Amino acid sequence: MKVLPATLRMLLAAVLAQGAATQPLNAATPFSPTIQETLQAAQARGEFNGVALIAEHGEIVHAAAYGTVGAAREELLGIGHRFNIGSIAKEFSAVAVMQLRERELLSLDDPILRFLPDLPEWAGKVTVRHLLDYTSGVPDMSWRTIKSDADAYADIRRFSALQFPPGTQYAYTYNNVMLRQFIVEKITGTSFNDYVRQRIFKPCGMKHALLNAPPDAPLLARAFNGDRKEDSTDMPVTGVAYITAFDLFDWTNCLHGNRIVTRASLRLLGRSFEPKNGALGYTVWDGERLIAHSHDGQSRNFEALMRSDLPAGRTIILLSNSKRQNLQQIADAIEAR
């Protein structure tokens, strides 16, 4: 496949850097005709509205936008638009925890009561490791009543018991993520969002990533359903990430290249309560070597997929603002080309 020309990559960088002052580049020149054919066909069938980025051996071979920014048909998406990446953003809290471990500010075997002493007695049985593995037994967040991080913490404090003994079962509940974030804030004395901006986004070069983006932020995709009705934009808790496909590509390179945490930390994050996903989503290892990493996320009608085959040197990133729950199938079709 033809690699993205250096001059065009410079143009794309300039478009992104100018932000609100510049209209996003629409439907970038198809760098791979075969991939373009697959994605255009998916768009024509109403199966894909979003941005795709495919890279091989560290070089972008295809980057293009398909469809509209929101429900309005005349406002076209550009490759510089930001999307809510849903559960993929949970990797940031997991990596933040491992960074604190590397600085010897916590141990994965520490009970979370050490950092959050006003939690009930059950917190003495839940460890930091349990939060990473989604095996804590902490019940899920009451999304209908939570309006802020303070509400979320107060709700956790009201739990009188765990769903199961920690480490014995798997439950993919969001309070595992919230408790990670609260621990990061307690140890560092800074807000979780500020920590991520400084300790994760900045060193990884994710210049256009936003956390809890306001509705009027520039180049923000708006999610809509099959009836072209746009979602509400309210975000009750922190840690919600809106990023570009280029930012997500930078993140995978940073993480897989051990630039943000050590190789040993990455291996610990790759643990999972079989056969469920762990802190990084789905990972495959050859001993201590990461060979595959895939993570998908959804938030209302936003949908995102990051899939990396490290031995093959291939990364596929698909971001959609009109969920069809088919990004895995689209990625399969791209890989089959």
C-alpha angles and dihedrals in degrees: 000000000000115000119231107270115248093235092054091047088054089051092051091050091051092050091052094045094054091058116174094009092065133058111238118259106258124221098343119227106284105254091186114038093197094053090044090054092052095049096042089052090051090050092049090053090051091248100117134038112164148055129309129198123181124183134184123198092347096310125107110239098174134020122163144142126231126193133349140332091235140332094315108094095208096060106082125205121244130202089249095063119117122232134194103250096197116200094006085077088065086078088071095062090045092051091045089056091050091049089056089048090053088053088051092241093126143008124224088233094055114116109242088234086076090068100027103038095169093067119104123273093270089072088073089068097046116083131199088251090059090056091053093048096043089237098115097106091224109148120247126269119273094237095182093061104030114102102161145008088267090057090049093052093046089050091052091050090056093061107109095191144009124255090239139347109290115264096019102090142017124242121168096215125158094227088075087064094043091052090051089053093048090051091051090051093047094051098041101035091226133101116271092239092053091048092053093047093053103033102033114016096041099048091043092052094241093154098165100042116120132194118212090353115204114243091251095053112130121260094012117155115222119218121230138176133235090279089054093248112147122233125244111263099215115130111188099190137039127256096060107142129209110186142157125248088251091055091051090050090051089050094053091048091048093048098042091044091057091237095129101035132007125267089251091054091049090053091052090051088052091065114112139179095248128276093008130087120268135206092302097041112243118357134172122203136195098204103301094343120099110225103167136022126178129169130171130189139190133191114176102301096348116101130180138181132188116184124176128183100190100190089050091044092229128139124181121193121184122178120184134181094191107058118218097159090235106106093112090056092048090050089050090053091050092050091049092058 
